Amino acid sequence: MELEAAITAATVYEKNARITRKGQVAVSPGEVEVVLKGLPGSTVGDSLRVRGQGTAQVRLTGVELRSAYYTKPAQATVQQLTQRLRDLQAEEKALARQVEAEQSAKEFLIALSRSAGEHLAKGIAYARAQVADGASVLDFVRSNLESVHGRMANLERAQEELAQRLEQAQKELKNASTSRPKEGYEAVIGLEVSGAGDVELEVIYMVSGASWMPLYDLRLLEDGSGQRLEVSYLAQVTQRTGEDWDNVELTLSTAKPLASGRVPELDPWYLREAPTFPVARAMPQPMAKDRHMAAAAPAAVGAGVEGELLEEKVAAPVEALMAEASEAGPALTYRVPKRLSVPSDGSPHKAHVALFELSPQLDYVTAPKLAETAHLRAKVANTSNYVFLPGEANIFWGDEFVGRSALENIAPGQEFELSLGVDDRITVERKPSAISAEKALLRDVRRLRYGYEIKLRNLTPKAQRVILRDQIPLSRHERIVVRLDNADPTPTTTTEMGLLEWELALGAGEEKTVDLAFVIEHPRDMRVIGLPG
């Protein structure tokens, strides 16, 4: 008796997946053998499990996985893949046209900036234009260029993903064009029927060739009520298991079900005298394999038996609006709220896990010795119920793409930092204020004094907190002396490595000045490397 059982659920792990198929058969009293055909060659033999429910009086007597060869309808597969390839190529052309349009917009803005600069310079020289007119033009050009760059970055990412999908589609089409039979498996299920009726069988097995990774879109939103960090938690799922997942319930897990369960044990560590003659190194003895490690399935492999079948069907749970997060020991699982289709072509497919908001604490960080810019920084506490797994995050400030960041593992309640890019509304200027050299009396010592004036101005409409970082050099020689001569105001933090940090509060439109000076003394006849330029 053959069982038709479609894939209804998939739990994806780091390198494999657990597949659930469900099908129903009508049985009569006696010994019955039910066969589920078409399991892929990536099936892990020892993982096969069967359970069921229904109206028949049935006992499960055994499950076996057997090798089988089958041929898919090649023509249908080729037609599907050919159409998919054409669709991807059309999408590639559309993206290329968008990139061309954005490049034209960029060139136009650059040309406009140059032309406007020349005309404004003449207009100001002949008193026909104001300096403020130039600032307005520059603001317009800069704002629109930033928008163009953000859109071009998004298009570049889309082109990279599309190139991968095209490559996979071409490989799939090439493989499907051959009509060679593929090796797979079939599950043979033994039933002992004492009362006729219907039986719904659930077949569960592991497959290799599937994986998932987290992706994040982090968007800073600002309105009258303050700032919010919108977190779009995504999962990128790929699989080449040999079977397509069509409209399945998807669960993502951090567990490693096929990893060895052995506790590591240390052997004695011996020290010996080195031999005085060459000795061939002995090959290490192989360790005993873990009984739970999965290997390729043999021609017939015994599988688990779940016991008696249930007589009454159980209603399916209601899907949640957000991904349902749960813990099972050290592992985390996320049940994706919507069903998803993932073909076995290795192309990435994104699944929505969750969308929620966090409350960031914003400040600015600047190190004008390196660059006279201020970076907006967000300190965020993960107040959600979700663990941020290590992955890549796309960061947006409103609708503008500002960059990417790699997130580490962030547990609920844990704090993390994000850089939200440069904000030109916080201006920073660092210039030398005093540089002098003198020969100390009674000692042949050269004394150098370096002074700097750092100006910060807040052009935003509200008060801001700015972290200013600078440094003084460190001596690597006992006769080279470095000392801080002046720091006004006093730094909030000073480290032994010469790092200085000020925490400054700047009101809207306010400007503050920080003075820094240090002295370096060394013998006059000594050549010192690393002095300020």
C-alpha positions in Angstrom: 0.0 0.0 0.0 1.5 3.3 -1.0 1.2 6.4 1.2 0.9 9.9 -0.3 2.4 12.2 2.3 3.2 15.9 1.5 5.8 17.9 3.5 3.9 19.9 6.1 6.7 21.2 8.3 10.4 21.7 8.4 12.7 22.6 11.3 15.9 24.0 10.0 19.2 23.8 11.9 22.7 25.1 11.2 23.5 22.4 8.6 20.5 20.2 8.3 16.7 20.0 8.8 14.0 17.8 10.3 11.2 17.2 7.8 7.6 16.2 8.7 5.3 14.6 6.2 1.7 13.7 6.7 -0.6 11.4 4.8 -3.7 9.3 5.3 -4.6 5.7 4.3 -7.6 3.5 4.8 -6.7 0.1 6.3 -8.4 -3.2 6.9 -7.7 -5.8 9.6 -4.5 -7.8 9.3 -0.8 -7.1 8.7 -0.3 -4.1 6.4 2.8 -2.7 4.8 2.6 1.0 3.9 5.3 2.5 1.6 6.2 6.2 1.4 8.3 6.7 -1.8 10.4 9.6 -3.0 12.5 10.4 0.1 15.7 12.2 -1.0 19.2 10.9 -1.0 20.1 13.4 1.7 17.9 11.5 4.2 19.8 10.4 7.4 18.8 6.8 8.0 18.8 6.6 11.8 16.6 9.6 12.1 13.4 8.1 10.6 10.4 8.1 13.0 6.7 7.4 12.5 3.7 8.2 14.6 0.0 8.5 13.8 -3.6 8.9 14.8 -6.9 8.0 13.4 -10.1 6.0 13.7 -8.7 2.5 13.0 -7.4 0.2 15.7 -3.7 0.0 14.7 -0.4 -0.8 16.3 2.9 0.3 14.7 5.2 -2.8 14.3 8.2 -1.4 12.6 9.8 1.1 10.2 12.5 0.5 7.6 14.4 2.8 5.2 15.3 1.2 1.9 17.3 2.5 -1.0 15.4 3.2 -4.2 16.0 4.8 -7.6 13.5 7.1 -9.1 13.3 9.5 -12.0 11.5 12.8 -11.8 9.5 14.0 -14.8 12.5 15.6 -16.5 10.5 17.7 -19.0 8.3 19.3 -16.4 11.3 20.1 -14.3 13.2 21.6 -17.2 10.3 23.7 -18.2 9.9 25.1 -14.7 13.6 25.8 -14.3 13.7 27.5 -17.7 10.9 29.8 -16.8 12.5 30.6 -13.5 15.7 31.4 -15.3 13.9 33.7 -17.7 12.2 35.5 -14.8 15.5 36.0 -13.0 17.1 37.3 -16.2 14.2 39.8 -16.6 14.7 40.9 -13.0 18.4 41.3 -13.7 17.7 43.7 -16.6 15.2 45.7 -14.5 17.8 46.1 -11.7 20.4 47.2 -14.3 18.0 49.9 -15.6 17.5 51.1 -12.0 21.2 51.3 -11.4 21.7 53.2 -14.7 19.0 55.7 -13.6 20.6 56.3 -10.2 24.0 56.7 -11.8 22.5 59.3 -14.2 21.0 61.1 -11.2 24.4 61.0 -9.4 26.2 62.5 -12.4 23.6 65.2 -12.8 23.9 66.3 -9.2 27.7 66.4 -9.4 27.5 68.5 -12.6 24.9 70.7 -10.9 27.2 71.2 -8.0 30.2 72.2 -10.2 28.1 74.5 -12.3 26.4 76.2 -9.4 29.7 76.6 -7.6 31.1 78.5 -10.6 28.1 80.8 -11.0 27.8 81.4 -7.2 31.5 82.3 -7.0 31.0 85.0 -9.7 27.7 86.1 -8.2 29.3 86.6 -4.7 32.3 88.4 -6.3 29.9 90.9 -8.1 27.5 91.1 -5.1 24.7 89.5 -7.0 24.5 86.5 -4.6 24.9 85.8 -0.9 27.1 83.2 0.8 24.0 81.7 2.3 22.8 80.9 -1.3 25.8 78.6 -1.7 25.1 76.8 1.6 21.5 76.1 0.4 22.7 74.7 -2.9 25.3 72.6 -1.1 22.7 71.2 1.3 20.4 70.4 -1.6 23.1 68.6 -3.5 24.4 66.7 -0.4 21.0 65.6 0.7 20.1 64.3 -2.7 23.4 62.6 -3.2 23.0 60.8 0.1 19.6 59.5 -1.0 21.1 58.3 -4.3 24.0 56.6 -2.6 21.6 54.8 -0.2 19.4 53.6 -3.1 22.5 52.5 -5.1 23.7 50.5 -2.0 20.3 48.7 -1.8 20.4 48.0 -5.6 24.0 46.6 -5.3 22.9 44.2 -2.5 19.9 43.1 -4.6 22.2 42.5 -7.6 24.5 40.4 -5.5 21.6 38.2 -4.2 20.2 37.9 -7.7 23.6 36.8 -9.2 23.6 34.0 -6.7 20.1 32.9 -7.6 20.9 33.1 -11.3 24.0 30.9 -10.8 21.9 28.3 -8.8 19.1 28.3 -11.4 21.6 27.7 -14.2 23.2 24.8 -12.3 19.7 23.3 -11.6 18.7 23.6 -15.2 21.9 21.9 -16.3 21.4 19.0 -13.9 17.7 18.6 -14.7 18.5 18.3 -18.4 20.0 14.9 -17.8 17.5 12.0 -17.3 19.7 9.9 -15.1 17.8 8.2 -12.3 18.5 9.6 -8.8 19.2 7.6 -5.7 16.8 8.1 -2.9 14.9 6.2 -0.2 11.5 4.9 0.6 10.1 4.3 4.1 8.4 1.0 4.7 6.0 1.1 7.7 4.6 -2.0 9.2 1.1 -1.9 10.8 -0.9 -4.4 12.7 -4.6 -3.6 12.1 -7.3 -5.0 14.4 -10.1 -2.6 13.4 -10.7 -1.1 10.0 -10.7 2.7 9.5 -8.5 5.6 8.5 -5.0 6.3 9.8 -3.1 9.6 9.5 0.6 8.8 9.5 3.3 11.4 10.4 6.7 10.5 9.0 9.7 12.5 10.5 13.3 12.3 9.3 16.5 14.4 9.1 18.0 15.6 5.8 21.4 17.2 5.2 22.0 20.3 3.0 19.8 22.9 4.7 20.8 25.9 6.8 19.6 29.3 8.0 21.2 32.5 9.2 19.8 35.6 10.9 19.5 38.9 9.2 18.5 42.2 10.7 17.1 45.6 9.5 17.6 48.2 12.2 15.9 51.5 11.5 16.2 54.6 13.7 12.9 56.5 13.7 12.4 60.0 15.1 9.2 61.9 15.8 7.7 64.2 18.4 7.7 61.5 21.0 11.4 60.8 20.7 13.6 58.2 19.1 12.8 54.5 18.5 14.8 51.7 17.0 12.7 49.4 14.8 14.0 45.9 14.6 13.0 43.7 11.7 14.3 40.2 12.6 14.7 38.1 9.4 16.0 34.6 8.7 17.7 33.6 5.4 16.9 30.0 4.7 18.7 27.9 2.0 18.4 24.2 1.2 19.7 21.7 -1.4 18.2 18.6 0.2 16.7 17.2 -3.0 13.1 17.9 -2.3 11.1 21.2 -2.5 9.3 22.6 0.6 6.0 23.9 -0.7 4.0 26.0 1.7 5.3 24.4 4.9 5.3 25.4 8.6 8.9 26.6 9.2 10.7 26.4 12.5 14.3 27.7 13.0 16.5 26.2 15.6 20.0 26.7 17.0 20.3 23.1 18.1 22.8 20.7 16.5 21.0 17.4 16.4 23.6 15.4 14.5 26.6 16.6 16.6 28.4 14.2 18.8 27.1 13.9 22.4 30.5 12.8 23.8 31.8 14.7 26.8 35.5 15.6 25.9 38.0 13.7 28.0 41.7 14.6 28.3 44.4 11.9 28.0 47.6 12.2 30.1 50.1 14.8 28.8 53.6 13.4 28.9 57.0 15.1 28.4 59.8 13.0 27.1 63.4 13.6 26.2 63.8 14.2 22.5 65.4 11.3 20.6 68.8 11.9 19.1 68.0 10.0 15.9 65.1 10.4 13.4 62.0 8.6 14.4 58.9 8.1 12.2 55.9 9.6 13.8 53.2 7.1 14.7 49.8 7.7 13.3 47.2 8.5 16.0 44.7 5.8 16.8 41.3 6.6 15.5 38.8 7.4 18.2 35.6 5.4 18.6 32.8 7.0 16.6 29.9 8.3 18.6 26.9 5.9 18.3 24.7 8.9 17.7 26.7 10.4 14.8 24.7 10.2 11.6 26.2 8.4 8.6 25.0 7.7 5.1 22.0 5.4 5.3 22.6 1.7 4.3 20.3 -0.2 2.0 18.0 -1.1 5.0 18.1 0.8 8.3 15.9 0.2 11.3 14.1 3.2 12.7 12.3 4.3 15.8 8.8 3.0 16.6 6.5 5.4 18.5 4.1 2.8 20.0 0.4 2.7 19.7 -1.5 5.0 17.4 -4.0 7.5 18.8 -7.7 7.0 18.1 -8.7 10.6 18.0 -7.3 13.5 16.0 -5.9 16.5 17.7 -6.7 20.0 16.5 -3.8 22.0 15.1 -2.6 25.0 17.1 -3.4 28.5 15.9 -0.5 30.3 14.2 0.9 33.3 16.1 1.3 36.8 14.6 4.9 36.9 15.6 7.4 34.1 15.5 6.9 31.9 18.6 10.2 31.8 20.5 11.0 28.9 22.9 13.9 27.2 24.6 14.8 23.6 24.7 17.8 23.2 26.9 20.6 25.4 25.4 18.9 25.6 22.0 16.5 28.3 20.8 13.7 27.8 18.3 11.6 30.3 16.4 8.4 29.2 14.7 7.8 31.4 11.7 4.2 32.7 11.8 3.5 32.3 8.0 4.0 29.3 5.8 6.9 29.5 3.4 8.0 27.7 0.2 11.7 27.0 -0.2 12.7 25.1 -3.4 15.7 22.8 -3.3 17.9 25.1 -5.5 20.2 26.6 -2.9 18.8 30.1 -3.4 18.3 32.3 -0.3 14.8 32.8 0.9 13.9 35.3 3.6 11.4 34.5 6.4 10.0 37.1 8.7 10.6 36.2 12.3 9.6 39.3 14.3 9.1 43.1 14.1 9.4 45.1 17.3 10.8 48.4 18.7 13.5 49.2 21.2 14.4 52.4 23.0 17.9 53.6 22.2 20.0 56.1 24.1 21.7 58.4 21.5 24.9 60.3 21.7 27.7 61.4 19.4 31.3 60.2 19.4 34.1 62.1 17.8 37.9 61.7 17.5 39.0 64.8 15.6 42.7 63.8 15.6 41.6 61.1 13.1 38.6 62.8 11.4 36.7 66.0 12.1 33.3 64.3 12.1 30.8 63.2 14.7 29.3 59.7 14.6 25.8 59.2 16.0 25.9 56.2 18.4 23.0 54.3 19.8 23.2 52.3 23.1 20.3 49.8 23.1 19.0 47.4 25.7 17.4 44.3 24.2 14.1 44.5 26.0 12.5 42.0 23.7 12.0 38.2 24.3 14.2 37.4 21.3 17.9 36.5 21.3 19.9 38.3 18.6 22.0 35.5 17.1 25.3 36.5 15.4 24.5 37.9 12.0 24.6 40.9 9.7 22.5 44.0 10.3 21.5 46.7 7.7 21.2 50.0 9.5 18.9 52.8 8.4 18.4 56.3 9.6 14.8 56.9 8.7 14.6 55.8 5.0 18.3 56.3 4.4 20.7 53.4 4.4 23.8 54.3 6.5 25.8 51.1 6.6 26.1 47.6 7.9 27.2 46.1 11.2 27.8 42.6 12.5 25.8 41.8 15.6 27.2 39.4 18.2 25.0 37.1 20.4 22.7 39.5 22.3 20.5 38.0 25.0 17.3 39.6 26.3 18.2 42.4 28.7 21.7 42.7 27.3 23.0 46.1 26.0 24.7 46.6 22.6 26.0 49.6 20.6 25.3 50.7 17.0 27.0 53.3 14.8 24.4 55.2 12.9 26.8 57.1 10.6 28.2 60.7 10.5 25.9 63.6 11.4 27.1 66.9 9.8 24.9 68.9 12.2 27.6 68.3 14.9 30.6 70.3 13.6 34.1 69.5 14.9 37.3 71.5 14.3 40.8 70.6 15.7 43.7 73.0 15.1 47.1 73.7 16.7 47.1 76.5 19.2 50.7 76.5 20.4 53.8 74.7 19.2 57.1 75.7 20.8 60.5 74.2 21.4 63.2 75.4 23.9 66.5 74.2 25.3 66.2 73.7 29.1 68.7 75.5 31.3 71.5 73.5 32.9 70.5 70.4 31.1 71.0 69.5 27.5 67.3 68.7 27.1 64.9 69.7 24.4 61.5 70.6 25.5 58.6 70.5 23.0 55.1 71.9 23.8 52.1 71.0 21.6 48.7 72.6 22.1 45.4 72.1 20.3 42.1 73.9 20.3 39.0 71.7 19.6 35.7 73.4 18.8 32.4 71.6 18.8 29.1 73.1 17.7 25.6 71.6 17.9 23.5 72.6 14.9 20.6 70.2 15.8 17.3 71.6 17.2 17.8 70.1 20.6 20.5 69.4 23.2 23.0 66.6 22.5 25.6 64.6 24.4 29.0 64.4 22.7 31.8 62.1 23.6 35.2 63.7 22.6 38.2 61.5 22.3 41.8 62.5 22.0 45.2 61.4 23.2 48.7 62.2 24.3 51.7 60.2 23.2 53.4 57.4 25.3 57.1 57.2 25.9 58.9 54.0 25.1 62.2 55.2 26.4 63.2 56.2 30.0 64.8 59.5 28.8 61.7 60.6 26.9 59.3 62.3 29.2 55.7 63.1 28.3 53.3 65.0 30.6 49.9 66.6 30.2 50.3 70.3 30.5 46.8 71.5 30.1 43.3 70.1 29.6 40.4 72.5 29.9 37.9 71.3 30.8 39.2 68.4 32.8 38.8 65.1 30.9 36.1 62.8 32.3 38.3 59.8 31.7 42.1 59.5 31.5 43.8 56.1 30.9 47.4 54.9 31.4 47.6 54.5 27.6 47.3 58.2 27.1 43.7 58.2 26.0 41.5 61.2 27.1 37.7 61.4 26.9 35.3 64.2 27.6 31.6 63.9 28.1 30.1 67.2 26.9 26.5 68.5 26.9 25.8 70.8 24.0 22.6 72.8 23.9 20.8 73.5 20.6 23.1 75.9 18.7 25.7 75.9 21.5 29.5 75.9 20.8 32.2 74.6 23.2 35.9 74.7 23.1 38.3 72.2 24.6 42.0 73.1 25.1 44.6 70.3 25.2 48.4 70.7 25.6 51.2 68.4 26.4 55.0 68.6 26.8 57.6 66.2 25.5 61.2 66.3 26.9 64.1 64.3 25.4 67.9 64.7 25.1 68.9 67.2 22.5 71.1 64.7 20.6 68.3 62.0 20.6 66.3 61.5 17.4 62.7 60.8 18.4 60.3 59.0 16.2 56.6 59.6 16.4 56.5 63.3 17.2 53.3 65.2 16.1 53.5 66.4 12.5 
